[in-house]
Every structure is written in structure tokens, then in C-alpha cells.
Amino acid sequence: MSNLTTDPLEEVIRSSGEGWLIDWFEPRDQAISHLRKRLQAADEASRHRLGAVAPSLTAEALIAEHQRNPHKVRALLQVLPTVQTPDILVLVRRILDGASIKTMKLDYSMQKSFHLVVELEPLETQVTGERYESTDIEDAVILRHLGILKMGDQPVFDGFYPLNVEK
């Protein structure tokens, strides 16, 4: 009989169908620690940026959220290993929580520059000027998760969704 226990974050990752986050990481035995550090950095950015209304981005918060909204957790997990800027993970969480994208600007020049700026329509009245920026092209991974539609023939980015790519 084995007394091995699985980290609760690993259980959530695997039950979300995102085991590749662990299995493809090198060295594999450091995957969970690495992901927890990314989440901790994003949680600190969230608290610094939003204070009392900051969403928690700790591993424990994701584990608890998975019980209520597994699709939201799956969407965040899918971008976690790629997003380089902690503030961009905060942006993702805010959109998952219902914030609307007010403006988005992307400036890109091949092999020269990348600059993404997203401004949210805040969920709380006490939060103003929710502007998120990145100059790291790896953060562009979030763009493929945005809902894209037209309302009255006008463009709308609405929501943040997990990719359903079958193996």
C-alpha cells in the first residue's frame, strides 16, 4: 500500500484535463512548485493592483473555485504556463469574474516589438482605470481564449473560455 498523496492543485489540474501542465514540465517533479509560484506572483499583483476587491489567485483559491466553476479554472490553467506577466493573469481572472473589455490595443512589429494594452470596464465602482499592459509576446496566448462576437453589427470581446482541443 502506498502512502503517496497527490497535491490538491495537481488533482485539480488533472481533473480539468490539463495534466500536460505537469507531464510536459521539465523537471516534472518541480511542475507543481513552479505553477504555485506563478499563481503566487499573480496573487500579489492582484492585491497590489486592486486592494480589498482583489480576486485571489492562490492555488488554494483555484482549488476552491474548481468546485463551483471548473470551466473558469480550466481556462486560467490553460494560459498559466505561458503568460509571463503576473498582471495579465490578473486580467484573465477579472474577465473570468465578469469584467468587460472596454478597449484593447495591440502594436506588433515583426522581430521588433509587441505591446498589448487592455482596459477593463471595472466590476466594482471603487475600481477605476483598470489598464493591463504587456510587452511580452507570450502573453498574447490570452487572445485565443476571448469570446469574439458582434452585437448589432458592432464588435465585442466577451468572456474568457477554455479551449476544447481534443488530443
N, CA, C and O atoms as a DFTB+ gen file, in Angstrom:
668 C
 N C O
     1  1       0.841      -1.173       0.000
     2  2       0.000       0.000       0.000
     3  2       0.891       1.243       0.000
     4  3       1.893       1.301       0.713
     5  1       0.519       2.219      -0.797
     6  2       1.312       3.436      -0.920
     7  2       0.705       4.554      -0.087
     8  3      -0.516       4.698      -0.021
     9  1       1.556       5.338       0.544
    10  2       1.113       6.486       1.323
    11  2       1.315       7.781       0.551
    12  3       1.264       8.862       1.139
    13  1       1.541       7.692      -0.747
    14  2       1.725       8.891      -1.554
    15  2       0.440       9.696      -1.610
    16  3      -0.637       9.155      -1.860
    17  1       0.564      10.986      -1.377
    18  2      -0.589      11.858      -1.505
    19  2      -0.347      12.794      -2.676
    20  3       0.776      13.228      -2.933
    21  1      -1.416      13.087      -3.366
    22  2      -1.329      13.985      -4.502
    23  2      -1.648      15.390      -4.032
    24  3      -2.589      15.604      -3.267
    25  1      -0.864      16.337      -4.490
    26  2      -1.107      17.745      -4.186
    27  2      -2.502      18.103      -4.691
    28  3      -2.860      17.722      -5.805
    29  1      -3.300      18.825      -3.900
    30  2      -4.651      19.204      -4.345
    31  2      -4.642      20.013      -5.648
    32  3      -5.575      19.901      -6.444
    33  1      -3.608      20.822      -5.874
    34  2      -3.520      21.561      -7.129
    35  2      -3.334      20.601      -8.292
    36  3      -3.927      20.786      -9.355
    37  1      -2.513      19.576      -8.095
    38  2      -2.337      18.581      -9.148
    39  2      -3.654      17.863      -9.436
    40  3      -3.973      17.594     -10.594
    41  1      -4.410      17.555      -8.404
    42  2      -5.703      16.899      -8.597
    43  2      -6.630      17.763      -9.448
    44  3      -7.307      17.260     -10.345
    45  1      -6.658      19.058      -9.164
    46  2      -7.497      19.987      -9.937
    47  2      -7.016      20.061     -11.380
    48  3      -7.821      20.032     -12.311
    49  1      -5.715      20.153     -11.562
    50  2      -5.147      20.217     -12.918
    51  2      -5.532      18.973     -13.707
    52  3      -5.992      19.069     -14.845
    53  1      -5.347      17.836     -13.116
    54  2      -5.635      16.583     -13.822
    55  2      -7.133      16.400     -14.052
    56  3      -7.537      15.957     -15.127
    57  1      -7.958      16.731     -13.072
    58  2      -9.408      16.568     -13.261
    59  2      -9.957      17.581     -14.260
    60  3     -11.046      17.389     -14.801
    61  1      -9.211      18.661     -14.510
    62  2      -9.599      19.653     -15.519
    63  2      -9.188      19.225     -16.922
    64  3      -9.531      19.883     -17.904
    65  1      -8.453      18.122     -17.010
    66  2      -7.982      17.656     -18.304
    67  2      -6.729      18.367     -18.774
    68  3      -6.407      18.358     -19.962
    69  1      -6.026      18.980     -17.839
    70  2      -4.838      19.763     -18.180
    71  2      -3.562      19.154     -17.590
    72  3      -2.635      19.876     -17.224
    73  1      -3.522      17.836     -17.502
    74  2      -2.362      17.141     -16.949
    75  2      -1.063      17.440     -17.679
    76  3       0.017      17.264     -17.115
    77  1      -1.152      17.887     -18.919
    78  2       0.043      18.243     -19.687
    79  2       0.868      19.327     -18.983
    80  3       2.081      19.410     -19.173
    81  1       0.203      20.155     -18.170
    82  2       0.930      21.191     -17.427
    83  2       2.017      20.580     -16.539
    84  3       3.058      21.190     -16.296
    85  1       1.754      19.386     -16.073
    86  2       2.690      18.679     -15.199
    87  2       3.569      17.732     -16.020
    88  3       4.789      17.709     -15.863
    89  1       2.938      16.962     -16.885
    90  2       3.637      15.914     -17.618
    91  2       4.695      16.439     -18.579
    92  3       5.691      15.759     -18.824
    93  1       4.502      17.627     -19.125
    94  2       5.458      18.184     -20.084
    95  2       6.494      19.093     -19.448
    96  3       7.420      19.542     -20.123
    97  1       6.351      19.367     -18.166
    98  2       7.278      20.263     -17.485
    99  2       8.588      19.548     -17.206
   100  3       8.596      18.370     -16.849
   101  1       9.673      20.248     -17.367
   102  2      11.000      19.690     -17.058
   103  2      11.686      20.537     -16.001
   104  3      11.799      21.749     -16.178
   105  1      12.142      19.950     -14.922
   106  2      11.909      18.574     -14.484
   107  2      10.495      18.419     -13.923
   108  3       9.990      19.286     -13.210
   109  1       9.897      17.331     -14.254
   110  2       8.495      17.077     -13.949
   111  2       8.168      17.215     -12.463
   112  3       7.095      17.708     -12.113
   113  1       9.068      16.789     -11.593
   114  2       8.788      16.837     -10.155
   115  2       8.749      18.262      -9.597
   116  3       8.406      18.460      -8.431
   117  1       9.099      19.251     -10.418
   118  2       9.056      20.649      -9.977
   119  2       7.887      21.422     -10.592
   120  3       7.760      22.627     -10.374
   121  1       7.048      20.749     -11.344
   122  2       5.944      21.414     -12.048
   123  2       4.982      22.111     -11.087
   124  3       4.668      23.286     -11.273
   125  1       4.524      21.414     -10.085
   126  2       3.535      21.991      -9.162
   127  2       4.133      23.182      -8.419
   128  3       3.470      24.205      -8.251
   129  1       5.365      23.057      -7.981
   130  2       6.030      24.171      -7.306
   131  2       6.121      25.388      -8.226
   132  3       5.865      26.516      -7.805
   133  1       6.483      25.151      -9.464
   134  2       6.589      26.228     -10.450
   135  2       5.230      26.913     -10.665
   136  3       5.149      28.141     -10.676
   137  1       4.173      26.124     -10.835
   138  2       2.844      26.687     -11.056
   139  2       2.347      27.441      -9.825
   140  3       1.703      28.482      -9.952
   141  1       2.639      26.926      -8.647
   142  2       2.257      27.635      -7.420
   143  2       2.967      28.995      -7.333
   144  3       2.369      29.979      -6.899
   145  1       4.228      29.047      -7.741
   146  2       4.968      30.324      -7.727
   147  2       4.363      31.325      -8.702
   148  3       4.265      32.513      -8.395
   149  1       3.959      30.852      -9.873
   150  2       3.303      31.745     -10.851
   151  2       2.003      32.290     -10.283
   152  3       1.706      33.478     -10.409
   153  1       1.233      31.413      -9.658
   154  2      -0.017      31.856      -9.052
   155  2       0.231      32.842      -7.913
   156  3      -0.500      33.822      -7.774
   157  1       1.244      32.594      -7.105
   158  2       1.561      33.492      -6.000
   159  2       1.946      34.876      -6.515
   160  3       1.526      35.886      -5.950
   161  1       2.737      34.929      -7.577
   162  2       3.123      36.221      -8.173
   163  2       1.886      36.956      -8.694
   164  3       1.771      38.170      -8.525
   165  1       0.969      36.231      -9.321
   166  2      -0.259      36.846      -9.821
   167  2      -1.142      37.316      -8.667
   168  3      -1.768      38.372      -8.754
   169  1      -1.194      36.541      -7.594
   170  2      -1.981      36.928      -6.423
   171  2      -1.436      38.212      -5.805
   172  3      -2.199      39.099      -5.423
   173  1      -0.119      38.303      -5.711
   174  2       0.498      39.534      -5.182
   175  2       0.196      40.723      -6.086
   176  3      -0.091      41.815      -5.594
   177  1       0.256      40.528      -7.393
   178  2      -0.068      41.600      -8.335
   179  2      -1.531      42.013      -8.184
   180  3      -1.848      43.201      -8.245
   181  1      -2.412      41.053      -7.989
   182  2      -3.832      41.327      -7.816
   183  2      -4.074      42.185      -6.572
   184  3      -4.797      43.180      -6.631
   185  1      -3.475      41.803      -5.463
   186  2      -3.651      42.558      -4.214
   187  2      -3.055      43.950      -4.318
   188  3      -3.639      44.916      -3.827
   189  1      -1.898      44.060      -4.954
   190  2      -1.246      45.363      -5.124
   191  2      -2.106      46.279      -5.995
   192  3      -2.267      47.464      -5.703
   193  1      -2.641      45.721      -7.042
   194  2      -3.400      46.485      -8.025
   195  2      -4.808      46.846      -7.540
   196  3      -5.267      47.965      -7.767
   197  1      -5.498      45.909      -6.873
   198  2      -6.923      46.072      -6.592
   199  2      -7.291      46.144      -5.113
   200  3      -8.453      46.374      -4.777
   201  1      -6.327      45.953      -4.238
   202  2      -6.588      46.092      -2.806
   203  2      -7.677      45.170      -2.291
   204  3      -7.637      43.959      -2.507
   205  1      -8.650      45.755      -1.607
   206  2      -9.691      44.987      -0.922
   207  2     -10.585      44.188      -1.866
   208  3     -11.157      43.179      -1.453
   209  1     -10.719      44.606      -3.099
   210  2     -11.596      43.883      -4.043
   211  2     -10.823      42.907      -4.925
   212  3     -11.375      42.345      -5.870
   213  1      -9.550      42.709      -4.613
   214  2      -8.692      41.845      -5.431
   215  2      -9.161      40.398      -5.401
   216  3      -9.408      39.839      -4.333
   217  1      -9.282      39.794      -6.587
   218  2      -9.578      38.359      -6.603
   219  2      -8.338      37.579      -6.183
   220  3      -7.216      37.948      -6.530
   221  1      -8.544      36.515      -5.448
   222  2      -7.425      35.684      -5.020
   223  2      -6.997      34.772      -6.164
   224  3      -7.826      34.143      -6.822
   225  1      -5.701      34.716      -6.383
   226  2      -5.144      33.858      -7.428
   227  2      -4.186      32.823      -6.847
   228  3      -3.287      32.342      -7.537
   229  1      -4.382      32.491      -5.598
   230  2      -3.554      31.456      -4.987
   231  2      -4.002      30.084      -5.476
   232  3      -5.101      29.927      -6.009
   233  1      -3.145      29.108      -5.289
   234  2      -3.508      27.728      -5.642
   235  2      -4.739      27.297      -4.843
   236  3      -5.623      26.622      -5.371
   237  1      -4.791      27.686      -3.581
   238  2      -5.919      27.301      -2.736
   239  2      -7.228      27.921      -3.241
   240  3      -8.280      27.283      -3.190
   241  1      -7.160      29.156      -3.724
   242  2      -8.358      29.806      -4.272
   243  2      -8.822      29.087      -5.534
   244  3     -10.023      28.913      -5.740
   245  1      -7.881      28.669      -6.381
   246  2      -8.253      27.935      -7.594
   247  2      -8.859      26.578      -7.256
   248  3      -9.810      26.135      -7.900
   249  1      -8.306      25.932      -6.254
   250  2      -8.829      24.639      -5.823
   251  2     -10.278      24.797      -5.356
   252  3     -11.138      23.995      -5.722
   253  1     -10.546      25.816      -4.559
   254  2     -11.908      26.077      -4.083
   255  2     -12.828      26.476      -5.236
   256  3     -13.971      26.024      -5.305
   257  1     -12.335      27.315      -6.135
   258  2     -13.126      27.770      -7.289
   259  2     -13.482      26.605      -8.211
   260  3     -14.542      26.604      -8.837
   261  1     -12.609      25.630      -8.289
   262  2     -12.850      24.475      -9.160
   263  2     -14.137      23.751      -8.781
   264  3     -14.813      23.197      -9.649
   265  1     -14.480      23.749      -7.510
   266  2     -15.715      23.098      -7.065
   267  2     -16.943      23.811      -7.629
   268  3     -17.936      23.165      -7.965
   269  1     -16.880      25.142      -7.734
   270  2     -18.015      25.946      -8.202
   271  2     -18.015      26.161      -9.709
   272  3     -19.061      26.097     -10.354
   273  1     -16.832      26.418     -10.266
   274  2     -16.718      26.806     -11.675
   275  2     -15.521      26.144     -12.331
   276  3     -14.520      26.808     -12.598
   277  1     -15.606      24.848     -12.595
   278  2     -14.447      24.157     -13.169
   279  2     -14.033      24.693     -14.537
   280  3     -12.852      24.640     -14.880
   281  1     -14.972      25.204     -15.322
   282  2     -14.634      25.743     -16.643
   283  2     -13.773      27.002     -16.529
   284  3     -12.879      27.218     -17.348
   285  1     -14.038      27.829     -15.523
   286  2     -13.219      29.028     -15.309
   287  2     -11.791      28.649     -14.919
   288  3     -10.824      29.225     -15.417
   289  1     -11.678      27.695     -14.043
   290  2     -10.359      27.252     -13.594
   291  2      -9.601      26.636     -14.759
   292  3      -8.402      26.868     -14.917
   293  1     -10.289      25.857     -15.568
   294  2      -9.643      25.237     -16.726
   295  2      -9.098      26.304     -17.674
   296  3      -7.978      26.177     -18.169
   297  1      -9.874      27.344     -17.929
   298  2      -9.426      28.420     -18.816
   299  2      -8.174      29.100     -18.272
   300  3      -7.239      29.374     -19.025
   301  1      -8.151      29.370     -16.975
   302  2      -6.979      30.001     -16.362
   303  2      -5.778      29.062     -16.397
   304  3      -4.662      29.485     -16.698
   305  1      -6.007      27.797     -16.090
   306  2      -4.910      26.827     -16.111
   307  2      -4.274      26.722     -17.494
   308  3      -3.058      26.564     -17.607
   309  1      -5.086      26.808     -18.543
   310  2      -4.552      26.659     -19.896
   311  2      -3.552      27.749     -20.264
   312  3      -2.655      27.508     -21.071
   313  1      -3.686      28.941     -19.689
   314  2      -2.742      30.026     -20.014
   315  2      -1.656      30.196     -18.964
   316  3      -0.669      30.892     -19.202
   317  1      -1.825      29.576     -17.817
   318  2      -0.876      29.737     -16.705
   319  2       0.583      29.486     -17.070
   320  3       1.433      30.283     -16.675
   321  1       0.921      28.425     -17.801
   322  2       2.344      28.195     -18.059
   323  2       2.947      29.144     -19.095
   324  3       4.168      29.278     -19.168
   325  1       2.115      29.796     -19.890
   326  2       2.621      30.629     -20.977
   327  2       2.678      32.104     -20.616
   328  3       3.642      32.790     -20.956
   329  1       1.657      32.597     -19.931
   330  2       1.614      34.015     -19.581
   331  2       2.814      34.363     -18.707
   332  3       3.072      33.720     -17.690
   333  1       3.531      35.384     -19.125
   334  2       4.757      35.774     -18.431
   335  2       4.559      36.921     -17.448
   336  3       5.345      37.076     -16.513
   337  1       3.532      37.718     -17.646
   338  2       3.306      38.918     -16.844
   339  2       2.222      38.644     -15.812
   340  3       1.082      38.368     -16.187
   341  1       2.544      38.711     -14.514
   342  2       1.529      38.434     -13.493
   343  2       0.259      39.273     -13.657
   344  3      -0.840      38.776     -13.412
   345  1       0.397      40.533     -14.067
   346  2      -0.776      41.381     -14.265
   347  2      -1.707      40.816     -15.341
   348  3      -2.920      41.014     -15.267
   349  1      -1.168      40.130     -16.317
   350  2      -2.018      39.554     -17.364
   351  2      -2.842      38.400     -16.797
   352  3      -3.971      38.182     -17.236
   353  1      -2.306      37.668     -15.845
   354  2      -3.111      36.644     -15.168
   355  2      -4.219      37.291     -14.344
   356  3      -5.314      36.738     -14.236
   357  1      -3.945      38.453     -13.765
   358  2      -4.985      39.203     -13.053
   359  2      -6.072      39.612     -14.051
   360  3      -7.262      39.473     -13.769
   361  1      -5.665      40.112     -15.205
   362  2      -6.606      40.469     -16.266
   363  2      -7.509      39.280     -16.609
   364  3      -8.728      39.423     -16.695
   365  1      -6.910      38.124     -16.800
   366  2      -7.675      36.919     -17.131
   367  2      -8.697      36.642     -16.034
   368  3      -9.868      36.394     -16.320
   369  1      -8.255      36.686     -14.787
   370  2      -9.169      36.413     -13.666
   371  2     -10.306      37.422     -13.628
   372  3     -11.453      37.056     -13.370
   373  1     -10.003      38.675     -13.879
   374  2     -11.044      39.717     -13.866
   375  2     -12.081      39.464     -14.967
   376  3     -13.279      39.632     -14.742
   377  1     -11.625      39.065     -16.138
   378  2     -12.565      38.755     -17.221
   379  2     -13.386      37.521     -16.854
   380  3     -14.595      37.493     -17.083
   381  1     -12.751      36.517     -16.297
   382  2     -13.475      35.322     -15.856
   383  2     -14.535      35.673     -14.813
   384  3     -15.585      35.034     -14.745
   385  1     -14.253      36.689     -14.006
   386  2     -15.201      37.108     -12.971
   387  2     -16.302      38.016     -13.513
   388  3     -17.215      38.390     -12.778
   389  1     -16.220      38.374     -14.803
   390  2     -17.304      39.137     -15.415
   391  2     -16.968      40.531     -15.888
   392  3     -17.840      41.213     -16.426
   393  1     -15.733      40.986     -15.712
   394  2     -15.360      42.312     -16.204
   395  2     -15.385      42.318     -17.731
   396  3     -15.062      41.318     -18.372
   397  1     -15.768      43.444     -18.294
   398  2     -15.837      43.580     -19.749
   399  2     -14.614      44.295     -20.280
   400  3     -14.057      45.177     -19.625
   401  1     -14.203      43.907     -21.470
   402  2     -13.081      44.577     -22.119
   403  2     -13.608      45.864     -22.744
   404  3     -14.437      45.842     -23.654
   405  1     -13.109      46.974     -22.235
   406  2     -13.528      48.289     -22.719
   407  2     -12.751      48.665     -23.973
   408  3     -13.334      49.092     -24.969
   409  1     -11.431      48.502     -23.918
   410  2     -10.582      48.767     -25.081
   411  2      -9.443      47.766     -25.112
   412  3      -9.018      47.245     -24.080
   413  1      -8.958      47.511     -26.319
   414  2      -7.778      46.669     -26.488
   415  2      -6.965      47.237     -27.637
   416  3      -7.494      47.548     -28.704
   417  1      -5.673      47.366     -27.395
   418  2      -4.768      47.831     -28.438
   419  2      -3.588      46.878     -28.507
   420  3      -3.018      46.492     -27.487
   421  1      -3.238      46.512     -29.713
   422  2      -2.104      45.629     -29.934
   423  2      -1.221      46.278     -30.979
   424  3      -1.663      46.604     -32.081
   425  1       0.034      46.457     -30.610
   426  2       1.012      47.003     -31.538
   427  2       2.119      45.960     -31.662
   428  3       2.747      45.564     -30.680
   429  1       2.331      45.536     -32.888
   430  2       3.296      44.470     -33.131
   431  2       4.084      44.806     -34.383
   432  3       3.522      45.242     -35.387
   433  1       5.378      44.601     -34.314
   434  2       6.252      44.739     -35.467
   435  2       7.181      43.531     -35.463
   436  3       7.907      43.298     -34.497
   437  1       7.152      42.759     -36.560
   438  2       7.879      41.503     -36.607
   439  2       9.341      41.655     -36.184
   440  3      10.084      42.482     -36.715
   441  1       9.718      40.844     -35.230
   442  2      11.067      40.769     -34.679
   443  2      11.557      42.090     -34.098
   444  3      12.758      42.296     -33.926
   445  1      10.614      42.983     -33.797
   446  2      10.997      44.275     -33.205
   447  2      10.255      44.570     -31.918
   448  3      10.873      44.868     -30.896
   449  1       8.923      44.490     -31.960
   450  2       8.190      44.895     -30.762
   451  2       6.814      44.252     -30.673
   452  3       6.220      43.841     -31.670
   453  1       6.340      44.185     -29.444
   454  2       4.995      43.715     -29.122
   455  2       4.528      44.554     -27.946
   456  3       5.256      44.720     -26.968
   457  1       3.326      45.078     -28.039
   458  2       2.761      45.844     -26.931
   459  2       1.248      45.643     -26.926
   460  3       0.558      46.017     -27.875
   461  1       0.751      45.058     -25.861
   462  2      -0.671      44.808     -25.683
   463  2      -1.162      45.663     -24.530
   464  3      -0.554      45.689     -23.460
   465  1      -2.270      46.363     -24.755
   466  2      -2.891      47.174     -23.710
   467  2      -4.375      46.823     -23.686
   468  3      -5.058      46.900     -24.707
   469  1      -4.864      46.438     -22.509
   470  2      -6.274      46.113     -22.341
   471  2      -6.807      46.937     -21.181
   472  3      -6.233      46.951     -20.092
   473  1      -7.910      47.619     -21.435
   474  2      -8.586      48.370     -20.380
   475  2      -9.926      47.704     -20.122
   476  3     -10.684      47.417     -21.048
   477  1     -10.205      47.465     -18.849
   478  2     -11.460      46.810     -18.470
   479  2     -12.488      47.822     -17.982
   480  3     -12.153      48.873     -17.435
   481  1     -13.729      47.472     -18.196
   482  2     -14.835      48.160     -17.545
   483  2     -14.932      47.474     -16.183
   484  3     -15.308      46.304     -16.111
   485  1     -14.601      48.180     -15.108
   486  2     -14.488      47.506     -13.807
   487  2     -15.815      46.951     -13.293
   488  3     -16.894      47.464     -13.592
   489  1     -15.688      45.885     -12.509
   490  2     -16.855      45.272     -11.875
   491  2     -17.313      46.089     -10.670
   492  3     -18.511      46.169     -10.395
   493  1     -16.388      46.684      -9.965
   494  2     -16.682      47.416      -8.746
   495  2     -16.566      48.917      -9.011
   496  3     -15.687      49.360      -9.750
   497  1     -17.444      49.677      -8.411
   498  2     -17.436      51.125      -8.634
   499  2     -16.202      51.791      -8.031
   500  3     -15.810      52.865      -8.486
   501  1     -15.589      51.192      -7.035
   502  2     -14.420      51.802      -6.414
   503  2     -13.123      51.553      -7.185
   504  3     -12.077      52.095      -6.828
   505  1     -13.186      50.739      -8.237
   506  2     -12.006      50.467      -9.060
   507  2     -12.114      51.291     -10.334
   508  3     -13.121      51.238     -11.040
   509  1     -11.071      52.048     -10.617
   510  2     -11.069      52.847     -11.848
   511  2      -9.764      52.607     -12.597
   512  3      -8.752      52.217     -12.015
   513  1      -9.816      52.848     -13.883
   514  2      -8.600      52.767     -14.683
   515  2      -7.928      51.417     -14.668
   516  3      -6.710      51.327     -14.513
   517  1      -8.712      50.363     -14.829
   518  2      -8.119      49.024     -14.855
   519  2      -7.475      48.796     -16.208
   520  3      -8.119      48.355     -17.160
   521  1      -6.197      49.106     -16.272
   522  2      -5.433      49.014     -17.513
   523  2      -4.307      48.006     -17.315
   524  3      -3.533      48.090     -16.361
   525  1      -4.234      47.056     -18.235
   526  2      -3.241      45.993     -18.160
   527  2      -2.369      46.067     -19.399
   528  3      -2.872      46.207     -20.514
   529  1      -1.044      45.971     -19.201
   530  2      -0.111      46.086     -20.321
   531  2       0.916      44.969     -20.294
   532  3       1.283      44.446     -19.241
   533  1       1.363      44.625     -21.495
   534  2       2.433      43.647     -21.627
   535  2       3.265      43.954     -22.861
   536  3       2.755      44.405     -23.887
   537  1       4.552      43.697     -22.731
   538  2       5.459      43.800     -23.878
   539  2       6.064      42.430     -24.194
   540  3       7.019      42.331     -24.964
   541  1       5.509      41.383     -23.601
   542  2       5.988      40.022     -23.831
   543  2       5.004      39.289     -24.737
   544  3       3.863      39.049     -24.342
   545  1       5.424      38.937     -25.927
   546  2       4.526      38.322     -26.906
   547  2       3.914      37.007     -26.417
   548  3       2.855      36.608     -26.903
   549  1       4.550      36.337     -25.479
   550  2       3.957      35.102     -24.954
   551  2       2.623      35.367     -24.256
   552  3       1.791      34.467     -24.147
   553  1       2.420      36.581     -23.791
   554  2       1.156      36.939     -23.156
   555  2       0.001      36.995     -24.154
   556  3      -1.163      37.002     -23.754
   557  1       0.312      37.036     -25.435
   558  2      -0.727      37.057     -26.470
   559  2      -1.528      35.759     -26.485
   560  3      -2.556      35.685     -27.157
   561  1      -1.083      34.745     -25.766
   562  2      -1.826      33.481     -25.690
   563  2      -3.261      33.721     -25.212
   564  3      -4.157      32.942     -25.535
   565  1      -3.479      34.771     -24.459
   566  2      -4.827      35.024     -23.931
   567  2      -5.820      35.364     -25.039
   568  3      -7.022      35.153     -24.875
   569  1      -5.338      35.882     -26.156
   570  2      -6.239      36.340     -27.213
   571  2      -7.086      35.210     -27.786
   572  3      -8.236      35.431     -28.165
   573  1      -6.532      34.008     -27.852
   574  2      -7.293      32.892     -28.428
   575  2      -8.393      32.386     -27.515
   576  3      -9.225      31.579     -27.929
   577  1      -8.403      32.852     -26.275
   578  2      -9.414      32.415     -25.315
   579  2     -10.589      33.391     -25.191
   580  3     -11.565      33.103     -24.497
   581  1     -10.497      34.525     -25.851
   582  2     -11.555      35.533     -25.750
   583  2     -12.742      35.171     -26.628
   584  3     -12.577      34.696     -27.751
   585  1     -13.935      35.401     -26.106
   586  2     -15.135      35.252     -26.914
   587  2     -15.200      36.424     -27.886
   588  3     -15.040      37.577     -27.486
   589  1     -15.435      36.130     -29.158
   590  2     -15.466      37.160     -30.193
   591  2     -16.834      37.110     -30.863
   592  3     -17.248      36.062     -31.358
   593  1     -17.536      38.245     -30.880
   594  2     -18.862      38.267     -31.469
   595  2     -19.224      39.666     -31.937
   596  3     -18.470      40.621     -31.748
   597  1     -20.381      39.764     -32.544
   598  2     -20.941      41.057     -32.926
   599  2     -22.294      41.202     -32.255
   600  3     -23.075      40.253     -32.184
   601  1     -22.557      42.400     -31.766
   602  2     -23.857      42.742     -31.197
   603  2     -24.345      43.957     -31.972
   604  3     -23.726      45.020     -31.921
   605  1     -25.450      43.803     -32.689
   606  2     -25.927      44.902     -33.512
   607  2     -24.900      45.314     -34.543
   608  3     -24.743      46.500     -34.835
   609  1     -24.205      44.345     -35.090
   610  2     -23.155      44.545     -36.095
   611  2     -21.935      45.301     -35.558
   612  3     -21.131      45.821     -36.331
   613  1     -21.805      45.358     -34.219
   614  2     -20.667      46.026     -33.585
   615  2     -19.776      44.989     -32.901
   616  3     -20.281      44.012     -32.347
   617  1     -18.450      45.192     -32.934
   618  2     -17.526      44.192     -32.379
   619  2     -17.538      44.140     -30.847
   620  3     -17.618      45.165     -30.170
   621  1     -17.455      42.922     -30.331
   622  2     -17.424      42.721     -28.882
   623  2     -16.484      41.566     -28.558
   624  3     -16.565      40.497     -29.163
   625  1     -15.587      41.793     -27.592
   626  2     -14.859      40.708     -26.953
   627  2     -15.637      40.415     -25.684
   628  3     -15.837      41.309     -24.861
   629  1     -16.078      39.184     -25.511
   630  2     -16.933      38.875     -24.374
   631  2     -16.533      37.561     -23.733
   632  3     -16.733      36.496     -24.318
   633  1     -15.975      37.625     -22.552
   634  2     -15.648      36.434     -21.790
   635  2     -14.295      35.832     -22.120
   636  3     -13.617      36.231     -23.067
   637  1     -13.936      34.869     -21.313
   638  2     -12.662      34.159     -21.434
   639  2     -12.984      32.686     -21.258
   640  3     -13.553      32.291     -20.240
   641  1     -12.623      31.864     -22.246
   642  2     -13.086      30.490     -22.289
   643  2     -11.943      29.492     -22.454
   644  3     -10.914      29.801     -23.054
   645  1     -12.144      28.286     -21.910
   646  2     -11.133      27.249     -22.141
   647  2     -11.200      26.769     -23.585
   648  3     -12.267      26.751     -24.199
   649  1     -10.058      26.385     -24.111
   650  2     -10.013      25.776     -25.431
   651  2     -10.409      24.312     -25.284
   652  3     -10.022      23.650     -24.321
   653  1     -11.161      23.825     -26.219
   654  2     -11.573      22.419     -26.201
   655  2     -10.882      21.698     -27.338
   656  3     -11.500      21.342     -28.341
   657  1      -9.603      21.494     -27.165
   658  2      -8.802      20.822     -28.167
   659  2      -8.652      19.366     -27.747
   660  3      -8.107      19.069     -26.684
   661  1      -9.130      18.481     -28.574
   662  2      -9.016      17.051     -28.272
   663  2      -7.657      16.547     -28.729
   664  3      -7.110      17.001     -29.734
   665  1      -7.134      15.616     -27.983
   666  2      -5.832      15.056     -28.296
   667  2      -5.937      14.071     -29.437
   668  3      -4.932      13.490     -29.846
